[in-house]
Amino acid sequence: QVQLVESGGGLVQPGGSLRLSCAASGIIFNIYDMNWYRQAPGKQRELVAKITSAGFTNYADSVKGRFTISRDNIKRTVNLQMNSLKSEDTAVYYCNAAQIRTGQNYWGQGTQVTVSS
């Protein structure tokens, strides 16, 4: 059974930082691209950051320079360090594991991030 379990969300003031973590089980972690998506109320889910199985990273323009994605293939975790948070970063953040070659795609349950004073 595949499980992606996010943690680290919460309430933070503008300008603050949060670190999200996603622990994976039930998959061969190191062959999956790992992604963080987010969905704000009334908006479509959007890709925030990606780290491929080879370790290449890509970011949405809105978070470049503020967010950093990393992975630990031994611990089977993917992290999202979020700095200089803005109110527009408020959303539910989802961990995603994707393997393009096979089309396999798995999602976590999401963790709420609220940026507010």
C-alpha positions in Angstrom: 0.0 0.0 0.0 1.4 3.3 -1.1 1.4 6.1 1.5 2.6 9.7 1.3 2.3 11.5 4.6 2.9 15.2 4.8 3.7 17.1 8.0 5.0 20.6 9.0 2.1 22.8 7.9 0.6 25.5 10.2 0.1 29.2 10.7 3.0 31.5 10.2 3.3 35.3 9.9 4.3 37.0 6.6 8.0 36.8 6.2 8.3 33.7 8.2 9.4 30.2 7.4 8.0 26.7 7.4 9.5 23.3 6.4 7.1 20.7 5.0 8.1 17.0 5.0 6.6 14.1 3.1 7.4 10.5 4.1 6.8 7.8 1.5 6.2 4.1 1.9 5.1 1.4 -0.5 7.1 2.6 -3.5 10.6 2.3 -4.8 11.2 5.9 -3.7 14.4 6.6 -5.6 12.9 6.0 -9.1 10.0 8.5 -8.6 10.0 12.2 -9.3 8.7 14.0 -6.2 6.6 17.1 -6.4 4.9 19.6 -4.1 1.6 21.0 -5.3 -0.7 23.5 -3.6 -4.3 24.5 -3.9 -5.7 27.7 -2.6 -9.5 28.2 -2.0 -11.2 28.7 -5.3 -8.1 28.0 -7.4 -6.7 25.1 -9.3 -4.0 22.9 -7.9 -0.6 24.1 -9.1 2.8 22.6 -9.2 5.1 24.4 -6.7 8.3 22.5 -6.9 9.7 19.3 -8.4 12.8 17.2 -7.8 13.4 14.4 -10.2 14.7 10.9 -9.4 18.1 12.2 -10.6 18.0 15.2 -8.3 17.1 18.0 -10.8 14.9 20.7 -9.4 12.3 23.0 -10.9 10.2 25.7 -9.3 7.1 27.8 -10.0 8.1 31.4 -10.8 6.1 32.6 -7.8 8.3 30.7 -5.3 11.8 30.8 -7.0 14.4 32.1 -4.6 12.1 31.5 -1.6 11.4 27.8 -1.6 13.8 24.9 -1.7 12.9 21.3 -2.4 15.2 18.4 -1.3 15.0 14.6 -1.1 16.6 11.9 1.0 16.4 8.6 -0.8 17.6 6.7 2.3 15.0 8.2 4.6 12.4 8.2 1.7 11.5 11.7 2.4 11.0 14.9 0.4 11.1 18.3 2.0 10.0 21.8 1.1 11.8 24.6 2.9 9.6 27.7 2.5 11.1 31.1 3.4 9.9 34.7 3.1 6.3 33.4 3.1 3.6 35.6 1.7 -0.2 35.6 2.3 -0.6 34.3 -1.3 1.3 31.2 -0.3 -1.7 30.2 1.8 -3.0 26.9 0.5 -3.2 23.2 1.1 0.1 21.7 0.1 0.2 18.2 -1.4 3.0 15.7 -1.8 3.0 13.8 -5.1 5.1 10.9 -6.4 5.1 10.4 -10.1 6.8 8.1 -12.5 6.4 9.3 -16.1 7.5 6.1 -17.7 4.7 4.0 -16.1 2.2 6.8 -15.5 2.0 5.9 -11.8 1.0 8.8 -9.7 0.3 9.0 -5.9 -0.9 11.8 -3.6 -0.7 12.6 0.0 -3.6 13.9 2.0 -2.4 17.5 2.1 -1.2 19.8 4.9 -2.6 23.3 5.4 -0.2 26.3 5.3 -1.7 29.6 6.4 0.3 32.8 6.1 -1.4 35.6 8.1 -0.6 38.2 10.7 
